């Protein structure tokens, strides 16, 4: 159980990482499919974690 401020900071950090991965996919499109799959998997993980944190914020 962290403070609201820490949870918001974590969400913002995850959003930033998600955007970085989206940019990587755009940059490397068609070059290395294995990396794109990895980044897409990471994005899904970030999105799931973001949703979990948002749910925790709602419960408080």
C-alpha positions in Angstrom: 0.0 0.0 0.0 1.6 3.1 -1.2 0.5 6.7 -1.1 -1.7 8.1 -3.8 1.2 10.2 -5.0 3.5 7.2 -5.5 0.8 5.3 -7.4 0.2 8.3 -9.7 4.0 8.5 -10.3 4.1 4.8 -11.1 1.2 5.1 -13.6 3.0 8.1 -15.3 6.2 6.1 -15.5 4.5 3.1 -17.0 2.7 5.3 -19.5 6.0 6.8 -20.5 7.6 3.3 -21.0 4.5 2.3 -23.0 4.9 5.3 -25.3 8.7 4.6 -25.7 7.9 1.1 -26.9 5.2 2.3 -29.3 7.8 4.6 -30.8 10.3 1.8 -31.1 7.8 -0.3 -33.0 7.2 2.6 -35.4 10.9 3.1 -35.9 11.8 -0.6 -36.4 8.7 -1.6 -38.4 9.6 -4.3 -40.9 13.2 -4.6 -39.6 13.1 -7.1 -36.7 9.8 -8.8 -36.1 11.1 -10.6 -33.0 11.8 -7.3 -31.3 8.4 -6.0 -32.3 6.7 -9.0 -30.7 8.7 -8.5 -27.5 7.8 -4.8 -27.4 4.1 -5.5 -28.0 4.2 -8.0 -25.2 5.8 -5.4 -22.9 3.1 -2.8 -23.9 0.4 -5.3 -22.9 2.1 -5.9 -19.6 2.4 -2.1 -19.0 -1.3 -1.6 -19.8 -2.3 -4.4 -17.4 -0.2 -2.9 -14.6 -1.5 0.6 -15.3 -5.1 -0.7 -15.0 -4.2 -2.5 -11.7 -2.8 0.7 -10.3 -5.8 2.7 -11.4 -8.1 0.2 -9.7 -6.1 0.5 -6.5 -6.5 4.2 -6.6 -10.3 3.9 -7.0 -10.5 1.6 -3.9 -8.8 4.2 -1.7 
